[in-house]
Amino acid sequence: MSVNRILLQAIISRFYKGKAIILIGPRQVGKTTLLRQLVADEPQETVLSLNCDEPDVRYLLENVSSTELKNLIGSKRIILIDEAQRVENIGITLKLIIDNIAGIQLIVTGSSAFEINNKINEPLTGRKFEYHLYPFSTAELIAHTSQIEENRLLEQRLIYGMYPDVVNHPSDANELLIQLINSYLFKDILMYQDIRRADNLNKLLTAVALQVGNEVSYNELSRIVGMDKETVERYLDLLEKVFVVFRLPAFCRNLRQELKKSRKIYFYDNGIRNALINNFQPLALRNDVGALWENFLISERKKHNEYNSFYAKTYFWRTHTMQEIDYIEEREGKLFAYEFKYNEHRRAKLPISFADAYPENEFEVVNRTNYLEFLNPT
C-alpha cells in the first residue's frame, strides 16, 4: 500500500527557498518512494532525476565544475539526487549547485552514511533543510486506514514493527526482517568504517535487545560480547548514527538517590529488535511484552515529536531505591511523566519522592486503551 508520509507536505512547503532539501534515513524506509511523491504533481520535463547507484551518474557528479553542473541541469527546475552518499565529495557538488544555479530546487536522499562520514554538514552549512525519515509511524498508518484497524493490528506492530516492506507484506514478515538485518542493517557501517565483521555488531545488538527497558552498563556489555568498553561505546555511537538504536539518558536534578549517568537503549523498530533475538512468538507466549510495549511507545513517540517539530527533552527516571518512571518529557519548563503498562488493569502511581522534588509535573499511565492518544494526539 502507498502510505502518505507526514514529511511530504512539510518538505513541499520548503520548496524554492534557496536551500537544498536533504532526506536522510536508514535503508529500506521509503526514501526513494517519498522522493517520487514529492514531484508527482510536477511536469516531468522540469524534473532531473539522478540515481547515484548508477556508476555513470556518480562519475558525472564527482569532481565537477559549476559550469559542467549548469550544462547538466539545463532548464530543469527540480533536481533529485538519490543515494547521494555513493558520490565522493558530494557535499562540495551540492554546494556548487546551490551557490551557482538560481531558481531550482535540489532534493537529495542519502542513507545513514551521511551521518557517519559527515559528508554534507560542513559544505552545506546554512544551505540546507534536513529531514530524517523512519519506518512508518502509527499516525501515518492511522491516516491510511483507521484507528480501529491499527488497534486490531497492535500485536502485529509490536512483534514485526513498521518497516514499509514488512507492513505491506505481513505474511512474509519473518523472512523480510531476517533479510533486512543480514543485508542492510550494517551496510553503511561496514562500508564506511574500519569494521570488518558484522558478527561483532550483531552480537552487541543482541545483548542490547535482551536489555530493552533496563539500564545499560557499557562495562557489562563489554563482558557479554567480549569487546573492550571503548569499542562498545564506539559501536553504539555508530549504530545510533545509522538509526538502528537510540539512547535515553537518566533525568537527574535534585535527589541524592537519583541515577545520574545511567542510560537506556531502545530500537527504532520492534521488528528489528525481535529479528536480532529471533523471537517472533505471539504475545501470549512471551515474557518480554513489557519491554516490547515500552520500546514501541518510546520509538513511536520519538517519530511523532520529530515529524511534528514537537520539541522536548526526553529521559527516564530511576533511583537507587528502585523507584522509577518509564519516560519523561521536559517541555517549556514543565515535566510530563509517563508510565507504560500493556495491561490496562495494572495500576501505577507517580513516586512520592519525584512528586515532592518536581511539583511542576503531569503524570499519565499509557496502556492499550489510550496509547493512540499518546502516539497520535489531535
Buried (B, 14 or more C-beta within 10 A) or exposed (E): EEBEBBBBEBBBEBBEEEBBBBBBBBBBBBBBBBBEBBBEEEEEEEBBBBBBEEEEBBEBBBEBEBEEBEEBBEEBBBBBBBBBBBBEBBBBBBBBBBEEBEEBBBBBBBBBBBBBBEBBBEBBEEBBBBBBBBBBBBBBBBBBEEBEEBEEBBEBBBBBBBBBBBBBEEEEBBEBBBBBBEEBBBBBBBBBBEBEEBEBBBBBBBBBBBBBBEBBBBEBBBEBBEBEBEBBBBBBEBBBBBBBBBEBBBBBEEBEEBBEEBBBBBBBBBBBBBBBBEBBEEBEEBEBBBBBBBBBBBBBBBBBBBBEEEEBEBBBBBBEEEBBBBBBBBBEEEBBBBBBBBEEEEEBEBBEBBEEEBEEBEBBBBBEEEBBEBBBEE
